[in-house]
Amino acid sequence: MTQADFRPFHQTILAKALVQPEAVCVIDDRSKLNYREFARRAGQWAAWLSRNNLGKGSRVALLMTNTTDHLALILAMSASGVVHLSLTLADSLEINQQLVERLGISAIISDAIAEFPGCPVLDVAKKSPAKDDPELTLTGKCGPDDPWKIVLSSGSTGQPKMILQTQAMELGYHFRRPEPPALNGLRFLQTVELRYTYGLRVCLSVLIAGGAVILTGADASMENLASLLIKHRITRLATTPFHALGLAKRFASQASRPAHLDRVATSGSIATRFIQEEVRRYLCANIVIYYGTNEVGGIATADPALLAKHPDSVGVPAPGVEIDIVRPDGTVADPNETGLLRARGLNFPKEYIDNPPASIKAFRDGWFYPGDLASRGGDGEIYFRGRVDDLMNFNGIKIAPVDIELALQSHPDVRQAIAFALGHPVHQDYPCAAVTVVRAASEQDLLRYARTKLGRRAPKLVMVLSEIPTMGVGKPDRKAVRQIALNLLGQRRP
């Protein structure tokens, strides 16, 4: 991509102000802006950044709620060359301080806190641009290699790693996961908070398409999401399986699915057959699955036709992406053989920030290795088989947690399943599972059922829980479930 044909995403969005100035752009719980008003608001934020001596190359942290100003600030920072990192109050002060210090953050922009140890806070709740403030014209030159965001890995395997994402990398994500070209009446509900990479990216995709984004504001509860879905006649959702299932439960007592909703896309964790069926039954007939990582975005897609044939698949490679499943020696695995997934595509990152060991492990010979196990089916579809770090070794038998989860989820009484290992002095990894159920089921019956499906690879312990704890954007929290098992077992550890 050259400077001549490069057009950053913020310019694509702001150009909509010229072709559809009166079209609804962004709505939150306090304001409603059309594309002309949104472009002006982004210009005011750019002028505000300049007045606060934040320009090209500056690094700031955002600690914001889901508002129109949050999105307008994103565009303003992109146009101004300000690099941003999203923080969350869900993380401890110690973790946030480490990020701020390590990355050389010069200021924190927030509508949630007024002060932060060791770093100035620009409190936008008290001092933000007024409606009649002057604005900057957002036409500054921006190159494909200019950084615009610091992206954190999911952190599911420990301390999150960081990518310095360029403008070209962000565009690469949108090229691989295009929303339909501007559709009249495209109304998208933000369900994943903007502080998460996935939540922000899908909102930007809708704005690039010229649709309307409805934001949750400070209330991201399932009750409010369900209310907004009806109130604003939402047509599209891109969410997590956790949120999709939660909304499906909300509408289970209704006589019909939400009338205007025509597609639900899920990402972030695996949408099991049970979740897919519940979403189709109570929320929307059309479900799409995206598989990817924070580092590179989406790399595979499963549309309704593919899911009808291969419901356990996470899709086929996205446009412009190549996926291999390889053995430990680097040779390509046979169909249906589990191996290490690797992917490559245009504008993929090449390294983590200040982390050579992790970079060497994840970025090799032009390929990105996310640390996932996978297999490829006969139609080229990809099956997620778990994380390399979660692979169990029971008496020399390698067991992927996802195999246990799929086996248990095929039981008619099981709603959700998560597999994990407990350390054992003799067996090394003692395979266990926790489930939630749709009706009463005994743990012994579930153990017997799993043994008929998996034989020696079956779990040795199954717990029935009222709910599976989650983390981040609704991913099942394997560590928390493991701790629940340890607490329940007490002195009876295997």
N, C-alpha and C positions, 0 to 999 in steps of 0.2 A: 504494500500500500504506500503510495507516494503522497507528498504534500498536495500535489495538484488535484488528485481525485479523492482526497480525504475530506470527510465532513463529519465533525464530532456529533455525538448524539444530541447535545443540547441545542445545536443549530437546527437539527431536524425537527426537534420539538418546537422551538421558537418560531420556525418558519410556518407552523400551523396558524400562528397569529395573523398571518397575511392572507391565507387561503380560507380559513374558517374562524374569523375573529370572534364570532358570537357563539360558537359551539361550546357547550359545557366542557370544562377541562378538569378541574379538581373541586371536590366537595369535602368538607370536614364538618364536625359538629357545630362550628361557629361561622363558617363562611362558604361561599360558592363563587368560584371564579371561572369566567370563560377564558378562551385561549389568549385574547388580547390582554385581559386583566392579569392573567398568570405571567405573561411575558413581561409586563410592566413590573409586577411584583419581584420577579427574578432580577430585573434591572436595578430595582431599589436595593435589593440585598447585595448586589455587586458593588454599588456605591457605598453601602454600609461597610462591606469588607475593606474597601479601599480606605475609608475614613479611619478604620481600626488598624491600618498598616498591615493588612493581610493581602498579599499579592502572589504572583507566580512563584511557586516553590515553597510557600509557607505551608506548614503542617498544622492542622487543627484537629481537635477531637469534637465530634458531635454527640451530645447527650440530649436527644430531642424526642418528643412524643410524635404520634402519627398525625401531622397537620399539613395544611397547604404550605405553610412557611417552611416546613422541613423539606418538602420537595422543591420549593422555589430556591432555597439555599443550595440544594444539590446542583441545580442548573447554574446558579450564580458562581459557585466554586469551580465548576467545570469550565465556565467561560473565563474565569479570572486566573486559572492555573493554580488554585489553592487545593492542596492535597488533604483529604480528610480520612479520619478513622472513626468508626461508630463505636461508642461505648454503651454500656448498659448498667443500670443500678442492680441488676440481678447478679453481677459479678462483685466480688468483694472490693473494698477500697484498695487493698494491697495489690490485687491483680491490676486494677485500673491505673494505680500509681506506677507499677512496673512498665505497663505499656506506654504511658505518657513519657516517662523518663527515657526509656529505651529508644523510642522513636523520635525524640526531640520535638515533642508537641509544644507549640508556642502559646496556644490558647485553647480553652474549651468553650464551645458555643452551646448553650443549654437553655431549655425552658423548664428544667426539672431541679437544678441545683443552683445555689448562689455563690458557692465557694468550693475550692478544691485545694488540698495541701500542695504547695509548691508550684502551682500553675494558675495564671489568671483566668477568671471565668467571665465570659461575656454573656450576661443574663438577659436573654431576649424577651423574657417575660416582663422585664422592667424597661428595657431599652432596645427596641426594635424600630425599623424604619416606620415613619408615619405614612398614612395613605397619600399625603400630598408631598412627600419627600422627592427630591430629584432622583433620576435613575440614570444608569449607564446603559449605553447601547452595547449589547452583548455581541460584538462583532470582532473581538480580539482574535488574533491568529493563534491557532492551537494545532500542534503537530501530533501525528499518530503515536510518537514515542514519548509524549509528555505524560508524566504520571498524574493521576487524578484521585486515586483512592487506595487506601491500604486495606486489603482484604484479609480477614482471618480465616484459617481453616476451621472446620467444625469443632475441633478440640475433643472429638469423641475418643481419641486415644491418648489424651493427656493435655499438656500445655499447647494451646493453639499456635500454629505456625503462621507466618505472614507473607503476603505477596504484595509487592508494589505494582499495582495495576495501572497500565497505561490506557490512554484513550482508545488505542487500537484494540486492546484486549477487551474493553467493554463493548466496542462495536462488534467484535467477533462473537461475543455471546449473543447479541441480538440477531446477527445473521444466522446463527445456528438454531435459534429458537424464535422464529418470526411469529408475531401475532398476525392475524389476517389484515390485509390492507384496509385502510379506513372504512369501517362499516358504519352505516347510519344506525345510531342507537346502541353502539358498543358501550356498555356500562360495566365497569369492573370494580369488584369489591376487594379492598386490601384486607386480607385476613392474617397474613404474616407481617409482623412489625417491620417498619422501615429500617430499623437498626440492624436487621439481618440482611445479608447480601441478597438472598433469594427474594425477600419481601420487597426490597428496593428495585431489583432488576425487573421483576414482572410489572411493577407500576410504570417504570420507564418504557417498557415495551408497549404498553397500552398507549402512553402519550405519543410515542413515535408513530403509532398507528392512527393517532388522531381520535382516540376514544376518550371516555370520561372515567376518571378514577375517583372512587368514593372511599374516603379514609375513615378509620374508626375513631380518631381523636384519642383521648386517654382511656376509653373503655373498649378493650379488646375481648370482652367476655363473649361466650357462645350466645348468650341471650341477646346481646346487642348486635352481634353479627347477623343472627337470624332476623332481627327486626330491620336492620339496614337492607338486607337482601330483598325483603318485601317492599319496604318504603321506597327504595330507589330503583325498583324493577331491574335488578341486576341480571345481566346476560352472561357474564363470564366470571369464573373463579379460577385462580391458580393458587393452590394452597397445599398444606401438608395432609397426609392421611389422617392424622390426629384431628385436625380441624374439619376435614371432610366428613369423618365419621361422627364428630360431635354435632355438626349441622344436620346430618341425616337423622340422628336421634331426635333433634329438636322438631323435625318435620314428620317424624314417624306417626304422630297422632293426627296429622292433617289428612284430609280426604284426598289430596293430590300433591304432587311435587310443586315447587315454586314455578309459577306459570312462565316467567320470562327467561329463566335460566336455561341456556342451551349447551353449555360445556363446563365441565369441571376438570381441571388439570391438577395432578398431585406430584409432589417432589419432596425430598428431604428425608424420607424413609420409605420402606416398602409398603405399597398398598396391597394387602393380602386379598385373597378371593372374597373373604367375608366382607372386608371394607368395600371392595368394588361392588359386591351385590347389594349392600346396604345403601350405597350412594346411588346406584341405578334405581333402586326401589323407591327411595324416599326423597332424593334430592334432584338427580338429573340423569337422564338415560345415557348421555354421552360422557364417558370418562377417558381421559388421556393421562398417561404416566410419563413423566420426565425423569431421567436418571442422570446425575452429574455430581459435581463437587463445587464447593465454594471457590476453589482455585481457578477452575476453567469454565464453570457454568455447565449447561446441559451438554451431554455427549450422546445420549440415546433417547428415543421416543417410541412409545407404544400407543398407537391410535386405537379407536374402538374396534376396528376390524381385526387388528393383530391380537388384541386382548380377548376377543371372542374365540380365537383359535388357540392362543397361548396365554392364558390368564396369569401365569406365574412369571411371565417375562417382564423385563424392564424396557424392552424395545429393541429397535435396530439402530445402527449408528445414525446420528443426526447429520444433516447436510454439511459436507466439508470436514467430517470427522472420520478417522480410520481407527478401528478397534481391533486389537489382537488379544487372544487368550494364550498365554505362553507357560511353558514348564519352567522349573527353576534354572535349567541350563539355557533358557532363552529360545528354545525351539517352539514352534507353534503347536498348541494342543490339538488333539483330534476333536471332532464334534462330540458333544456331551461329556467331554473330559474337563474336570475342574482344574483351573490354573490361575495364574496371576493376570489380571486385566491391565492392559496398557492402552493409551489413546494418544493420538496426535492430530493436530489440526492447525489451521491458520490462526495466528495471533495467540497461541498458547503461551503462558509464561515459561520462563526457563530456570527460575531459581526462587528460593525463599529469601527473605531479608535476613542477613547476618546469621545464617544457619547452614554452613557448608555440609555437615553430615546429613541433614535432612534433605538438602538440595541434591546431593549425590545419589541418595536413595530414591528420590521421587522423579528426578529429571535426568534421563539417560538416553543418549544417542537420538535425541529429538523426540523421545516418547515421554509421556507423563504416566507415572505409576502411582495411582491413588492409594494403593494398599488394599485393594478389594480382590476377593476371589470371585471367579465367574466361570460360566461355561457358555458354549454357543450351540443352539439347536439347529435342526435340519433346514429351517427357513432363514437362517442367519440371525435369528433373534438371540438376545443376550439374557442370561439368567444370573442374577446376583446370588453368590454363595457365601457371603459374609466377609468380614474383615480378616486379613491375614493374622492380625494380633489376637483375634478371638478364636482361632482354630484350636480345637481341643486335641489333646493326646492322651487317650485312655488305654493304658497297657499296650502302647504302640499303634493303636487304631486311631487314625486321624478322623475327627468328626467336625463338620462345619455346623455351627449353631443353626443356620438357616434350614438345614435338612430336618433337624428336630422340630423347628418351628412350623415348617410346612406340613410335616406329618401330623402334628397335634392340631393344626388349624383345619385339617381335613375332617376332624371329628365333628359330628353334627352339633355337639353341645358346646364347642369351644368358640369363643369370640376372638380372642387374641392370645398369642403365645410368644414367649421370649425364652431363649436358652442361654445358659451360662455354665461356667465350670467352678467347682470348689477345689482348692488345692488338696491333694491327698498324699500322704507319705509313701504309699505303695503304688497307687495307680497313676500318679501325677495329676491328671485332670479328671475330676469326678463329674460326669455330665448331668446337669439338672435342668429343670424348666419350671417356669411359672405361667399360669394361664388365667384368663378370665373366661367366664362361661355365660351362655344365654339361658341355661337351666341347670339344675343341680346335677353334678357329675362327681363321682368319687375319684380320689387320687389314684387308687388301685386300678380302677377301670381304665383311667387314662394311661397308666403305665403299661397295662396289658395291650391296649390299643397301639401304643407307640412301638411295642416290641413286635407286633405283627407287621408293622410298616418298615421298621429299621433293623430288626434283629439285634446284633451285638452293638450297633451304634445308637440304640435307644437310650433315653435318659434313665438314670437310676433313681431319680427323685423328681416328682412333679408336685408343685404347690398350686392350690387354687386361691387366687387373690381377688379382692373386690375390684381392684384396678391396678394397672401397670404404671408405675411412676414414669414420668417423662422428663426430658431436659430440652433446653434450647427451643427449637421450632417444632416440638412435639415428638422428638425421637424417643423411643423407649430407652430408659436409663438402666443399662445392664449392671452397672456398679451398684446402683441403689437396690435393684432386685437381689443381687448377690448378698448385700448386707441384710436385707429382710430375711433371706434364707438362713444366714448365720445367726441372727437374733432368734428365729423360731427354733432352730435346732439346738442352740445353746451347747450343752455338754454332749449332745448326741451327734456331733459332727461325724460324717462318714470317715 
